[in-house]
Amino acid sequence: MRLKLRCHCLPGTFFGIFSKDADLIASGETALRIMVLATHIIGINVISTTVFQAIGKARSSFILSMCRQILFLIPLVLLLSRYFDISGVWLAFPLSDLMAGLLNMFLIVKEYRYFQGRPDPVPS
């Protein structure tokens, strides 16, 4: 959380370590601020894919882990860059994280409901 806050509030500091070019630092500040908007959702994606692996659904896990990059990110980069130039490219990252997170949450809830409806394997 602290790193995300630092990246959002002081992105120029990070870019200043690697370059002294003012234009690069300015564009990097904007990019970093946009890209860290949905980083907290990445945790949901990682946990969801791990859950599906743990319950023996490796195919679902693989599809969910690839959907962010292939299903959502690439089309969003192509689409948003047409309308918003380079800002559209940066905006595609949090949007793909959000879309993948929503898909993961939907499938986790569906799986949870399935397990809730099953009889208890060990009668008490």
FIRODREN-559087 format. One record per atom (N, C-alpha, C): residue number from 0; residue in three letters; x, y, z; chain. Coordinates in Angstrom, 2 decimals. Example, Ala and Ser with C-alpha at 12.3 -4.5 7.8 and 13.67 -1.06 7.14 Angstrom:
BEGIN
nr: 0, rest: ala, u: 13.19, v: -5.69, w: 7.80, kette: A
nr: 0, rest: ala, u: 12.30, v: -4.50, w: 7.80, kette: A
nr: 0, rest: ala, u: 13.20, v: -3.30, w: 7.80, kette: A
nr: 1, rest: ser, u: 12.85, v: -2.25, w: 7.08, kette: A
nr: 1, rest: ser, u: 13.67, v: -1.06, w: 7.14, kette: A
nr: 1, rest: ser, u: 12.90, v: 0.03, w: 7.87, kette: A
END
This chain:
BEGIN
nr: 0, rest: met, u: 0.82, v: -1.19, w: 0.00, kette: A
nr: 0, rest: met, u: 0.00, v: 0.00, w: 0.00, kette: A
nr: 0, rest: met, u: 0.87, v: 1.26, w: 0.00, kette: A
nr: 1, rest: arg, u: 1.95, v: 1.21, w: 0.78, kette: A
nr: 1, rest: arg, u: 2.83, v: 2.38, w: 0.85, kette: A
nr: 1, rest: arg, u: 3.47, v: 2.67, w: -0.50, kette: A
nr: 2, rest: leu, u: 3.91, v: 1.59, w: -1.17, kette: A
nr: 2, rest: leu, u: 4.54, v: 1.78, w: -2.47, kette: A
nr: 2, rest: leu, u: 3.56, v: 2.35, w: -3.48, kette: A
nr: 3, rest: lys, u: 2.32, v: 1.86, w: -3.45, kette: A
nr: 3, rest: lys, u: 1.30, v: 2.39, w: -4.36, kette: A
nr: 3, rest: lys, u: 1.07, v: 3.87, w: -4.07, kette: A
nr: 4, rest: leu, u: 1.00, v: 4.24, w: -2.82, kette: A
nr: 4, rest: leu, u: 0.80, v: 5.64, w: -2.44, kette: A
nr: 4, rest: leu, u: 1.99, v: 6.49, w: -2.89, kette: A
nr: 5, rest: arg, u: 3.19, v: 5.96, w: -2.72, kette: A
nr: 5, rest: arg, u: 4.38, v: 6.70, w: -3.16, kette: A
nr: 5, rest: arg, u: 4.40, v: 6.85, w: -4.68, kette: A
nr: 6, rest: cys, u: 4.05, v: 5.77, w: -5.38, kette: A
nr: 6, rest: cys, u: 4.02, v: 5.83, w: -6.84, kette: A
nr: 6, rest: cys, u: 2.98, v: 6.85, w: -7.32, kette: A
nr: 7, rest: his, u: 1.88, v: 6.93, w: -6.61, kette: A
nr: 7, rest: his, u: 0.82, v: 7.85, w: -7.02, kette: A
nr: 7, rest: his, u: 1.17, v: 9.29, w: -6.66, kette: A
nr: 8, rest: cys, u: 1.75, v: 9.51, w: -5.50, kette: A
nr: 8, rest: cys, u: 2.02, v: 10.88, w: -5.04, kette: A
nr: 8, rest: cys, u: 3.36, v: 11.43, w: -5.52, kette: A
nr: 9, rest: leu, u: 4.35, v: 10.59, w: -5.66, kette: A
nr: 9, rest: leu, u: 5.69, v: 11.05, w: -6.02, kette: A
nr: 9, rest: leu, u: 6.28, v: 10.29, w: -7.21, kette: A
nr: 10, rest: pro, u: 5.55, v: 10.19, w: -8.32, kette: A
nr: 10, rest: pro, u: 6.09, v: 9.40, w: -9.43, kette: A
nr: 10, rest: pro, u: 7.33, v: 10.01, w: -10.06, kette: A
nr: 11, rest: gly, u: 7.47, v: 11.33, w: -10.02, kette: A
nr: 11, rest: gly, u: 8.64, v: 11.98, w: -10.59, kette: A
nr: 11, rest: gly, u: 9.92, v: 11.58, w: -9.89, kette: A
nr: 12, rest: thr, u: 9.83, v: 11.28, w: -8.61, kette: A
nr: 12, rest: thr, u: 11.00, v: 10.85, w: -7.84, kette: A
nr: 12, rest: thr, u: 11.55, v: 9.54, w: -8.40, kette: A
nr: 13, rest: phe, u: 10.66, v: 8.60, w: -8.70, kette: A
nr: 13, rest: phe, u: 11.10, v: 7.32, w: -9.24, kette: A
nr: 13, rest: phe, u: 11.73, v: 7.48, w: -10.62, kette: A
nr: 14, rest: phe, u: 11.12, v: 8.28, w: -11.47, kette: A
nr: 14, rest: phe, u: 11.66, v: 8.47, w: -12.80, kette: A
nr: 14, rest: phe, u: 12.94, v: 9.30, w: -12.77, kette: A
nr: 15, rest: gly, u: 13.07, v: 10.16, w: -11.79, kette: A
nr: 15, rest: gly, u: 14.28, v: 10.98, w: -11.66, kette: A
nr: 15, rest: gly, u: 15.51, v: 10.15, w: -11.34, kette: A
nr: 16, rest: ile, u: 15.33, v: 8.98, w: -10.79, kette: A
nr: 16, rest: ile, u: 16.45, v: 8.08, w: -10.50, kette: A
nr: 16, rest: ile, u: 17.10, v: 7.61, w: -11.80, kette: A
nr: 17, rest: phe, u: 16.29, v: 7.39, w: -12.82, kette: A
nr: 17, rest: phe, u: 16.77, v: 6.79, w: -14.07, kette: A
nr: 17, rest: phe, u: 17.06, v: 7.79, w: -15.18, kette: A
nr: 18, rest: ser, u: 16.49, v: 8.97, w: -15.09, kette: A
nr: 18, rest: ser, u: 16.68, v: 9.94, w: -16.17, kette: A
nr: 18, rest: ser, u: 16.53, v: 11.36, w: -15.62, kette: A
nr: 19, rest: lys, u: 17.21, v: 12.28, w: -16.27, kette: A
nr: 19, rest: lys, u: 17.08, v: 13.69, w: -15.91, kette: A
nr: 19, rest: lys, u: 16.28, v: 14.46, w: -16.97, kette: A
nr: 20, rest: asp, u: 15.79, v: 13.76, w: -17.99, kette: A
nr: 20, rest: asp, u: 15.01, v: 14.36, w: -19.07, kette: A
nr: 20, rest: asp, u: 13.64, v: 14.77, w: -18.54, kette: A
nr: 21, rest: ala, u: 13.35, v: 16.06, w: -18.54, kette: A
nr: 21, rest: ala, u: 12.10, v: 16.59, w: -17.96, kette: A
nr: 21, rest: ala, u: 10.86, v: 16.07, w: -18.70, kette: A
nr: 22, rest: asp, u: 10.95, v: 15.95, w: -20.02, kette: A
nr: 22, rest: asp, u: 9.80, v: 15.45, w: -20.78, kette: A
nr: 22, rest: asp, u: 9.50, v: 13.99, w: -20.44, kette: A
nr: 23, rest: leu, u: 10.54, v: 13.19, w: -20.33, kette: A
nr: 23, rest: leu, u: 10.37, v: 11.79, w: -19.97, kette: A
nr: 23, rest: leu, u: 9.78, v: 11.66, w: -18.57, kette: A
nr: 24, rest: ile, u: 10.27, v: 12.44, w: -17.65, kette: A
nr: 24, rest: ile, u: 9.76, v: 12.39, w: -16.28, kette: A
nr: 24, rest: ile, u: 8.30, v: 12.81, w: -16.24, kette: A
nr: 25, rest: ala, u: 7.93, v: 13.85, w: -16.97, kette: A
nr: 25, rest: ala, u: 6.53, v: 14.31, w: -16.98, kette: A
nr: 25, rest: ala, u: 5.60, v: 13.26, w: -17.57, kette: A
nr: 26, rest: ser, u: 5.99, v: 12.64, w: -18.69, kette: A
nr: 26, rest: ser, u: 5.12, v: 11.62, w: -19.27, kette: A
nr: 26, rest: ser, u: 5.11, v: 10.37, w: -18.40, kette: A
nr: 27, rest: gly, u: 6.23, v: 10.06, w: -17.77, kette: A
nr: 27, rest: gly, u: 6.29, v: 8.92, w: -16.86, kette: A
nr: 27, rest: gly, u: 5.43, v: 9.10, w: -15.63, kette: A
nr: 28, rest: glu, u: 5.35, v: 10.33, w: -15.13, kette: A
nr: 28, rest: glu, u: 4.49, v: 10.61, w: -13.97, kette: A
nr: 28, rest: glu, u: 3.04, v: 10.29, w: -14.29, kette: A
nr: 29, rest: thr, u: 2.59, v: 10.76, w: -15.44, kette: A
nr: 29, rest: thr, u: 1.21, v: 10.51, w: -15.85, kette: A
nr: 29, rest: thr, u: 0.96, v: 9.02, w: -16.03, kette: A
nr: 30, rest: ala, u: 1.88, v: 8.36, w: -16.71, kette: A
nr: 30, rest: ala, u: 1.73, v: 6.92, w: -16.96, kette: A
nr: 30, rest: ala, u: 1.65, v: 6.14, w: -15.65, kette: A
nr: 31, rest: leu, u: 2.55, v: 6.44, w: -14.73, kette: A
nr: 31, rest: leu, u: 2.58, v: 5.70, w: -13.47, kette: A
nr: 31, rest: leu, u: 1.33, v: 5.94, w: -12.64, kette: A
nr: 32, rest: arg, u: 0.86, v: 7.18, w: -12.61, kette: A
nr: 32, rest: arg, u: -0.37, v: 7.48, w: -11.87, kette: A
nr: 32, rest: arg, u: -1.56, v: 6.70, w: -12.41, kette: A
nr: 33, rest: ile, u: -1.66, v: 6.61, w: -13.73, kette: A
nr: 33, rest: ile, u: -2.77, v: 5.88, w: -14.34, kette: A
nr: 33, rest: ile, u: -2.62, v: 4.38, w: -14.11, kette: A
nr: 34, rest: met, u: -1.42, v: 3.86, w: -14.29, kette: A
nr: 34, rest: met, u: -1.22, v: 2.42, w: -14.24, kette: A
nr: 34, rest: met, u: -1.40, v: 1.83, w: -12.85, kette: A
nr: 35, rest: val, u: -1.18, v: 2.59, w: -11.78, kette: A
nr: 35, rest: val, u: -1.32, v: 2.04, w: -10.43, kette: A
nr: 35, rest: val, u: -2.74, v: 2.16, w: -9.88, kette: A
nr: 36, rest: leu, u: -3.67, v: 2.65, w: -10.68, kette: A
nr: 36, rest: leu, u: -5.03, v: 2.83, w: -10.18, kette: A
nr: 36, rest: leu, u: -5.68, v: 1.53, w: -9.72, kette: A
nr: 37, rest: ala, u: -5.43, v: 0.44, w: -10.40, kette: A
nr: 37, rest: ala, u: -6.12, v: -0.81, w: -10.08, kette: A
nr: 37, rest: ala, u: -5.17, v: -1.91, w: -9.63, kette: A
nr: 38, rest: thr, u: -4.02, v: -1.55, w: -9.10, kette: A
nr: 38, rest: thr, u: -3.07, v: -2.58, w: -8.69, kette: A
nr: 38, rest: thr, u: -3.60, v: -3.46, w: -7.55, kette: A
nr: 39, rest: his, u: -4.46, v: -2.92, w: -6.73, kette: A
nr: 39, rest: his, u: -5.00, v: -3.73, w: -5.63, kette: A
nr: 39, rest: his, u: -5.88, v: -4.87, w: -6.15, kette: A
nr: 40, rest: ile, u: -6.41, v: -4.75, w: -7.34, kette: A
nr: 40, rest: ile, u: -7.26, v: -5.80, w: -7.91, kette: A
nr: 40, rest: ile, u: -6.41, v: -6.98, w: -8.39, kette: A
nr: 41, rest: ile, u: -5.14, v: -6.76, w: -8.66, kette: A
nr: 41, rest: ile, u: -4.27, v: -7.85, w: -9.11, kette: A
nr: 41, rest: ile, u: -4.23, v: -8.96, w: -8.06, kette: A
nr: 42, rest: gly, u: -4.31, v: -8.62, w: -6.80, kette: A
nr: 42, rest: gly, u: -4.33, v: -9.63, w: -5.74, kette: A
nr: 42, rest: gly, u: -5.52, v: -10.57, w: -5.87, kette: A
nr: 43, rest: ile, u: -6.67, v: -10.03, w: -6.22, kette: A
nr: 43, rest: ile, u: -7.86, v: -10.86, w: -6.43, kette: A
nr: 43, rest: ile, u: -7.61, v: -11.84, w: -7.57, kette: A
nr: 44, rest: asn, u: -6.98, v: -11.36, w: -8.63, kette: A
nr: 44, rest: asn, u: -6.70, v: -12.22, w: -9.78, kette: A
nr: 44, rest: asn, u: -5.74, v: -13.35, w: -9.40, kette: A
nr: 45, rest: val, u: -4.70, v: -13.03, w: -8.66, kette: A
nr: 45, rest: val, u: -3.72, v: -14.04, w: -8.27, kette: A
nr: 45, rest: val, u: -4.36, v: -15.08, w: -7.35, kette: A
nr: 46, rest: ile, u: -5.13, v: -14.62, w: -6.37, kette: A
nr: 46, rest: ile, u: -5.76, v: -15.55, w: -5.44, kette: A
nr: 46, rest: ile, u: -6.78, v: -16.43, w: -6.15, kette: A
nr: 47, rest: ser, u: -7.55, v: -15.85, w: -7.06, kette: A
nr: 47, rest: ser, u: -8.55, v: -16.62, w: -7.79, kette: A
nr: 47, rest: ser, u: -7.92, v: -17.73, w: -8.62, kette: A
nr: 48, rest: thr, u: -6.86, v: -17.41, w: -9.33, kette: A
nr: 48, rest: thr, u: -6.22, v: -18.45, w: -10.14, kette: A
nr: 48, rest: thr, u: -5.62, v: -19.53, w: -9.25, kette: A
nr: 49, rest: thr, u: -5.12, v: -19.15, w: -8.09, kette: A
nr: 49, rest: thr, u: -4.57, v: -20.14, w: -7.15, kette: A
nr: 49, rest: thr, u: -5.68, v: -21.03, w: -6.61, kette: A
nr: 50, rest: val, u: -6.83, v: -20.46, w: -6.31, kette: A
nr: 50, rest: val, u: -7.97, v: -21.25, w: -5.82, kette: A
nr: 50, rest: val, u: -8.38, v: -22.29, w: -6.86, kette: A
nr: 51, rest: phe, u: -8.49, v: -21.88, w: -8.10, kette: A
nr: 51, rest: phe, u: -8.89, v: -22.82, w: -9.14, kette: A
nr: 51, rest: phe, u: -7.84, v: -23.91, w: -9.34, kette: A
nr: 52, rest: gln, u: -6.58, v: -23.58, w: -9.19, kette: A
nr: 52, rest: gln, u: -5.54, v: -24.61, w: -9.26, kette: A
nr: 52, rest: gln, u: -5.68, v: -25.58, w: -8.10, kette: A
nr: 53, rest: ala, u: -5.94, v: -25.04, w: -6.92, kette: A
nr: 53, rest: ala, u: -6.02, v: -25.87, w: -5.71, kette: A
nr: 53, rest: ala, u: -7.20, v: -26.84, w: -5.74, kette: A
nr: 54, rest: ile, u: -8.28, v: -26.46, w: -6.38, kette: A
nr: 54, rest: ile, u: -9.45, v: -27.36, w: -6.43, kette: A
nr: 54, rest: ile, u: -9.44, v: -28.25, w: -7.67, kette: A
nr: 55, rest: gly, u: -8.32, v: -28.24, w: -8.38, kette: A
nr: 55, rest: gly, u: -8.16, v: -29.15, w: -9.50, kette: A
nr: 55, rest: gly, u: -8.70, v: -28.66, w: -10.83, kette: A
nr: 56, rest: lys, u: -8.91, v: -27.36, w: -10.96, kette: A
nr: 56, rest: lys, u: -9.40, v: -26.79, w: -12.21, kette: A
nr: 56, rest: lys, u: -8.29, v: -25.98, w: -12.86, kette: A
nr: 57, rest: ala, u: -7.28, v: -26.70, w: -13.31, kette: A
nr: 57, rest: ala, u: -6.10, v: -26.05, w: -13.89, kette: A
nr: 57, rest: ala, u: -6.44, v: -25.29, w: -15.17, kette: A
nr: 58, rest: arg, u: -7.36, v: -25.83, w: -15.96, kette: A
nr: 58, rest: arg, u: -7.73, v: -25.16, w: -17.21, kette: A
nr: 58, rest: arg, u: -8.37, v: -23.80, w: -16.91, kette: A
nr: 59, rest: ser, u: -9.28, v: -23.76, w: -15.95, kette: A
nr: 59, rest: ser, u: -9.90, v: -22.49, w: -15.55, kette: A
nr: 59, rest: ser, u: -8.87, v: -21.52, w: -15.02, kette: A
nr: 60, rest: ser, u: -7.95, v: -22.03, w: -14.23, kette: A
nr: 60, rest: ser, u: -6.88, v: -21.19, w: -13.68, kette: A
nr: 60, rest: ser, u: -6.03, v: -20.58, w: -14.78, kette: A
nr: 61, rest: phe, u: -5.67, v: -21.41, w: -15.76, kette: A
nr: 61, rest: phe, u: -4.85, v: -20.93, w: -16.86, kette: A
nr: 61, rest: phe, u: -5.58, v: -19.88, w: -17.68, kette: A
nr: 62, rest: ile, u: -6.84, v: -20.14, w: -17.97, kette: A
nr: 62, rest: ile, u: -7.64, v: -19.19, w: -18.76, kette: A
nr: 62, rest: ile, u: -7.78, v: -17.87, w: -18.02, kette: A
nr: 63, rest: leu, u: -8.04, v: -17.92, w: -16.72, kette: A
nr: 63, rest: leu, u: -8.17, v: -16.69, w: -15.94, kette: A
nr: 63, rest: leu, u: -6.86, v: -15.92, w: -15.87, kette: A
nr: 64, rest: ser, u: -5.76, v: -16.63, w: -15.76, kette: A
nr: 64, rest: ser, u: -4.48, v: -15.92, w: -15.68, kette: A
nr: 64, rest: ser, u: -4.09, v: -15.29, w: -17.02, kette: A
nr: 65, rest: met, u: -4.54, v: -15.86, w: -18.12, kette: A
nr: 65, rest: met, u: -4.24, v: -15.32, w: -19.44, kette: A
nr: 65, rest: met, u: -5.26, v: -14.27, w: -19.89, kette: A
nr: 66, rest: cys, u: -6.44, v: -14.26, w: -19.30, kette: A
nr: 66, rest: cys, u: -7.48, v: -13.35, w: -19.80, kette: A
nr: 66, rest: cys, u: -7.11, v: -11.88, w: -19.62, kette: A
nr: 67, rest: arg, u: -6.36, v: -11.55, w: -18.59, kette: A
nr: 67, rest: arg, u: -5.99, v: -10.15, w: -18.40, kette: A
nr: 67, rest: arg, u: -5.10, v: -9.67, w: -19.53, kette: A
nr: 68, rest: gln, u: -4.06, v: -10.43, w: -19.84, kette: A
nr: 68, rest: gln, u: -3.12, v: -9.98, w: -20.86, kette: A
nr: 68, rest: gln, u: -3.66, v: -10.13, w: -22.27, kette: A
nr: 69, rest: ile, u: -4.23, v: -11.26, w: -22.58, kette: A
nr: 69, rest: ile, u: -4.61, v: -11.56, w: -23.97, kette: A
nr: 69, rest: ile, u: -6.03, v: -11.12, w: -24.29, kette: A
nr: 70, rest: leu, u: -6.97, v: -11.49, w: -23.46, kette: A
nr: 70, rest: leu, u: -8.38, v: -11.20, w: -23.75, kette: A
nr: 70, rest: leu, u: -8.74, v: -9.74, w: -23.53, kette: A
nr: 71, rest: phe, u: -8.14, v: -9.12, w: -22.51, kette: A
nr: 71, rest: phe, u: -8.53, v: -7.75, w: -22.18, kette: A
nr: 71, rest: phe, u: -7.48, v: -6.70, w: -22.55, kette: A
nr: 72, rest: leu, u: -6.24, v: -6.91, w: -22.16, kette: A
nr: 72, rest: leu, u: -5.23, v: -5.86, w: -22.31, kette: A
nr: 72, rest: leu, u: -4.92, v: -5.52, w: -23.77, kette: A
nr: 73, rest: ile, u: -4.65, v: -6.51, w: -24.58, kette: A
nr: 73, rest: ile, u: -4.27, v: -6.23, w: -25.98, kette: A
nr: 73, rest: ile, u: -5.39, v: -5.52, w: -26.74, kette: A
nr: 74, rest: pro, u: -6.65, v: -6.01, w: -26.69, kette: A
nr: 74, rest: pro, u: -7.70, v: -5.27, w: -27.39, kette: A
nr: 74, rest: pro, u: -7.92, v: -3.85, w: -26.84, kette: A
nr: 75, rest: leu, u: -7.80, v: -3.70, w: -25.51, kette: A
nr: 75, rest: leu, u: -7.98, v: -2.37, w: -24.93, kette: A
nr: 75, rest: leu, u: -6.87, v: -1.41, w: -25.36, kette: A
nr: 76, rest: val, u: -5.64, v: -1.91, w: -25.43, kette: A
nr: 76, rest: val, u: -4.54, v: -1.06, w: -25.89, kette: A
nr: 76, rest: val, u: -4.79, v: -0.60, w: -27.32, kette: A
nr: 77, rest: leu, u: -5.19, v: -1.52, w: -28.17, kette: A
nr: 77, rest: leu, u: -5.45, v: -1.17, w: -29.57, kette: A
nr: 77, rest: leu, u: -6.62, v: -0.20, w: -29.70, kette: A
nr: 78, rest: leu, u: -7.68, v: -0.42, w: -28.95, kette: A
nr: 78, rest: leu, u: -8.88, v: 0.42, w: -29.05, kette: A
nr: 78, rest: leu, u: -8.67, v: 1.79, w: -28.41, kette: A
nr: 79, rest: leu, u: -8.17, v: 1.81, w: -27.19, kette: A
nr: 79, rest: leu, u: -8.04, v: 3.08, w: -26.46, kette: A
nr: 79, rest: leu, u: -6.94, v: 3.97, w: -27.02, kette: A
nr: 80, rest: ser, u: -5.91, v: 3.37, w: -27.60, kette: A
nr: 80, rest: ser, u: -4.85, v: 4.20, w: -28.17, kette: A
nr: 80, rest: ser, u: -5.34, v: 4.98, w: -29.38, kette: A
nr: 81, rest: arg, u: -6.35, v: 4.48, w: -30.06, kette: A
nr: 81, rest: arg, u: -6.93, v: 5.23, w: -31.19, kette: A
nr: 81, rest: arg, u: -7.63, v: 6.50, w: -30.74, kette: A
nr: 82, rest: tyr, u: -8.29, v: 6.42, w: -29.58, kette: A
nr: 82, rest: tyr, u: -9.10, v: 7.54, w: -29.13, kette: A
nr: 82, rest: tyr, u: -8.38, v: 8.46, w: -28.14, kette: A
nr: 83, rest: phe, u: -7.45, v: 7.90, w: -27.36, kette: A
nr: 83, rest: phe, u: -6.80, v: 8.69, w: -26.32, kette: A
nr: 83, rest: phe, u: -5.28, v: 8.74, w: -26.45, kette: A
nr: 84, rest: asp, u: -4.75, v: 8.34, w: -27.59, kette: A
nr: 84, rest: asp, u: -3.30, v: 8.33, w: -27.85, kette: A
nr: 84, rest: asp, u: -2.56, v: 7.53, w: -26.79, kette: A
nr: 85, rest: ile, u: -1.46, v: 8.07, w: -26.29, kette: A
nr: 85, rest: ile, u: -0.64, v: 7.31, w: -25.34, kette: A
nr: 85, rest: ile, u: -1.35, v: 7.14, w: -23.99, kette: A
nr: 86, rest: ser, u: -2.19, v: 8.09, w: -23.61, kette: A
nr: 86, rest: ser, u: -2.95, v: 7.93, w: -22.36, kette: A
nr: 86, rest: ser, u: -3.89, v: 6.73, w: -22.43, kette: A
nr: 87, rest: gly, u: -4.39, v: 6.43, w: -23.61, kette: A
nr: 87, rest: gly, u: -5.23, v: 5.25, w: -23.79, kette: A
nr: 87, rest: gly, u: -4.47, v: 3.96, w: -23.53, kette: A
nr: 88, rest: val, u: -3.20, v: 3.95, w: -23.91, kette: A
nr: 88, rest: val, u: -2.38, v: 2.77, w: -23.64, kette: A
nr: 88, rest: val, u: -2.23, v: 2.57, w: -22.14, kette: A
nr: 89, rest: trp, u: -1.94, v: 3.65, w: -21.43, kette: A
nr: 89, rest: trp, u: -1.79, v: 3.54, w: -19.97, kette: A
nr: 89, rest: trp, u: -3.11, v: 3.20, w: -19.31, kette: A
nr: 90, rest: leu, u: -4.20, v: 3.74, w: -19.82, kette: A
nr: 90, rest: leu, u: -5.52, v: 3.47, w: -19.24, kette: A
nr: 90, rest: leu, u: -5.94, v: 2.02, w: -19.45, kette: A
nr: 91, rest: ala, u: -5.43, v: 1.38, w: -20.47, kette: A
nr: 91, rest: ala, u: -5.77, v: -0.02, w: -20.73, kette: A
nr: 91, rest: ala, u: -5.32, v: -0.94, w: -19.60, kette: A
nr: 92, rest: phe, u: -4.24, v: -0.60, w: -18.91, kette: A
nr: 92, rest: phe, u: -3.74, v: -1.45, w: -17.83, kette: A
nr: 92, rest: phe, u: -4.72, v: -1.55, w: -16.66, kette: A
nr: 93, rest: pro, u: -5.16, v: -0.44, w: -16.05, kette: A
nr: 93, rest: pro, u: -6.10, v: -0.59, w: -14.95, kette: A
nr: 93, rest: pro, u: -7.46, v: -1.13, w: -15.40, kette: A
nr: 94, rest: leu, u: -7.87, v: -0.80, w: -16.62, kette: A
nr: 94, rest: leu, u: -9.14, v: -1.33, w: -17.10, kette: A
nr: 94, rest: leu, u: -9.08, v: -2.84, w: -17.30, kette: A
nr: 95, rest: ser, u: -7.99, v: -3.35, w: -17.82, kette: A
nr: 95, rest: ser, u: -7.87, v: -4.80, w: -17.97, kette: A
nr: 95, rest: ser, u: -7.78, v: -5.49, w: -16.61, kette: A
nr: 96, rest: asp, u: -7.11, v: -4.86, w: -15.65, kette: A
nr: 96, rest: asp, u: -7.08, v: -5.40, w: -14.29, kette: A
nr: 96, rest: asp, u: -8.48, v: -5.46, w: -13.71, kette: A
nr: 97, rest: leu, u: -9.24, v: -4.38, w: -13.90, kette: A
nr: 97, rest: leu, u: -10.61, v: -4.32, w: -13.38, kette: A
nr: 97, rest: leu, u: -11.50, v: -5.38, w: -14.04, kette: A
nr: 98, rest: met, u: -11.42, v: -5.49, w: -15.35, kette: A
nr: 98, rest: met, u: -12.25, v: -6.46, w: -16.06, kette: A
nr: 98, rest: met, u: -11.89, v: -7.90, w: -15.66, kette: A
nr: 99, rest: ala, u: -10.61, v: -8.19, w: -15.55, kette: A
nr: 99, rest: ala, u: -10.18, v: -9.52, w: -15.13, kette: A
nr: 99, rest: ala, u: -10.59, v: -9.78, w: -13.68, kette: A
nr: 100, rest: gly, u: -10.50, v: -8.76, w: -12.83, kette: A
nr: 100, rest: gly, u: -10.93, v: -8.91, w: -11.44, kette: A
nr: 100, rest: gly, u: -12.41, v: -9.21, w: -11.32, kette: A
nr: 101, rest: leu, u: -13.21, v: -8.52, w: -12.11, kette: A
nr: 101, rest: leu, u: -14.66, v: -8.78, w: -12.09, kette: A
nr: 101, rest: leu, u: -14.97, v: -10.20, w: -12.57, kette: A
nr: 102, rest: leu, u: -14.30, v: -10.64, w: -13.62, kette: A
nr: 102, rest: leu, u: -14.50, v: -12.00, w: -14.11, kette: A
nr: 102, rest: leu, u: -14.07, v: -13.02, w: -13.06, kette: A
nr: 103, rest: asn, u: -12.93, v: -12.78, w: -12.43, kette: A
nr: 103, rest: asn, u: -12.46, v: -13.68, w: -11.38, kette: A
nr: 103, rest: asn, u: -13.42, v: -13.74, w: -10.20, kette: A
nr: 104, rest: met, u: -13.92, v: -12.59, w: -9.78, kette: A
nr: 104, rest: met, u: -14.86, v: -12.56, w: -8.65, kette: A
nr: 104, rest: met, u: -16.15, v: -13.29, w: -9.01, kette: A
nr: 105, rest: phe, u: -16.64, v: -13.10, w: -10.23, kette: A
nr: 105, rest: phe, u: -17.85, v: -13.78, w: -10.67, kette: A
nr: 105, rest: phe, u: -17.66, v: -15.30, w: -10.62, kette: A
nr: 106, rest: leu, u: -16.54, v: -15.79, w: -11.13, kette: A
nr: 106, rest: leu, u: -16.30, v: -17.23, w: -11.15, kette: A
nr: 106, rest: leu, u: -16.05, v: -17.80, w: -9.77, kette: A
nr: 107, rest: ile, u: -15.39, v: -17.04, w: -8.90, kette: A
nr: 107, rest: ile, u: -15.17, v: -17.49, w: -7.52, kette: A
nr: 107, rest: ile, u: -16.50, v: -17.59, w: -6.78, kette: A
nr: 108, rest: val, u: -17.37, v: -16.61, w: -6.95, kette: A
nr: 108, rest: val, u: -18.69, v: -16.65, w: -6.30, kette: A
nr: 108, rest: val, u: -19.49, v: -17.84, w: -6.83, kette: A
nr: 109, rest: lys, u: -19.43, v: -18.07, w: -8.12, kette: A
nr: 109, rest: lys, u: -20.13, v: -19.21, w: -8.72, kette: A
nr: 109, rest: lys, u: -19.61, v: -20.53, w: -8.13, kette: A
nr: 110, rest: glu, u: -18.31, v: -20.64, w: -8.00, kette: A
nr: 110, rest: glu, u: -17.71, v: -21.85, w: -7.44, kette: A
nr: 110, rest: glu, u: -18.06, v: -22.00, w: -5.96, kette: A
nr: 111, rest: tyr, u: -18.07, v: -20.91, w: -5.24, kette: A
nr: 111, rest: tyr, u: -18.44, v: -20.92, w: -3.82, kette: A
nr: 111, rest: tyr, u: -19.87, v: -21.42, w: -3.64, kette: A
nr: 112, rest: arg, u: -20.77, v: -20.92, w: -4.47, kette: A
nr: 112, rest: arg, u: -22.17, v: -21.36, w: -4.39, kette: A
nr: 112, rest: arg, u: -22.31, v: -22.84, w: -4.72, kette: A
nr: 113, rest: tyr, u: -21.50, v: -23.31, w: -5.67, kette: A
nr: 113, rest: tyr, u: -21.52, v: -24.73, w: -6.00, kette: A
nr: 113, rest: tyr, u: -21.12, v: -25.56, w: -4.79, kette: A
nr: 114, rest: phe, u: -20.05, v: -25.17, w: -4.10, kette: A
nr: 114, rest: phe, u: -19.59, v: -25.92, w: -2.94, kette: A
nr: 114, rest: phe, u: -20.55, v: -25.79, w: -1.76, kette: A
nr: 115, rest: gln, u: -21.27, v: -24.71, w: -1.67, kette: A
nr: 115, rest: gln, u: -22.25, v: -24.54, w: -0.59, kette: A
nr: 115, rest: gln, u: -23.42, v: -25.51, w: -0.77, kette: A
nr: 116, rest: gly, u: -23.77, v: -25.82, w: -2.00, kette: A
nr: 116, rest: gly, u: -24.91, v: -26.70, w: -2.28, kette: A
nr: 116, rest: gly, u: -24.58, v: -28.18, w: -2.19, kette: A
nr: 117, rest: arg, u: -23.31, v: -28.53, w: -2.08, kette: A
nr: 117, rest: arg, u: -22.92, v: -29.93, w: -2.00, kette: A
nr: 117, rest: arg, u: -23.12, v: -30.45, w: -0.58, kette: A
nr: 118, rest: pro, u: -23.47, v: -31.73, w: -0.46, kette: A
nr: 118, rest: pro, u: -23.61, v: -32.30, w: 0.89, kette: A
nr: 118, rest: pro, u: -22.24, v: -32.39, w: 1.58, kette: A
nr: 119, rest: asp, u: -22.27, v: -32.35, w: 2.88, kette: A
nr: 119, rest: asp, u: -21.05, v: -32.42, w: 3.68, kette: A
nr: 119, rest: asp, u: -20.43, v: -33.81, w: 3.51, kette: A
nr: 120, rest: pro, u: -19.14, v: -33.89, w: 3.12, kette: A
nr: 120, rest: pro, u: -18.54, v: -35.20, w: 2.88, kette: A
nr: 120, rest: pro, u: -18.35, v: -36.03, w: 4.15, kette: A
nr: 121, rest: val, u: -18.26, v: -35.37, w: 5.30, kette: A
nr: 121, rest: val, u: -18.11, v: -36.06, w: 6.55, kette: A
nr: 121, rest: val, u: -19.30, v: -35.73, w: 7.43, kette: A
nr: 122, rest: pro, u: -20.24, v: -36.66, w: 7.58, kette: A
nr: 122, rest: pro, u: -21.42, v: -36.34, w: 8.42, kette: A
nr: 122, rest: pro, u: -21.03, v: -36.13, w: 9.86, kette: A
nr: 123, rest: ser, u: -21.68, v: -35.18, w: 10.50, kette: A
nr: 123, rest: ser, u: -21.33, v: -34.88, w: 11.90, kette: A
nr: 123, rest: ser, u: -22.25, v: -35.60, w: 12.86, kette: A
END
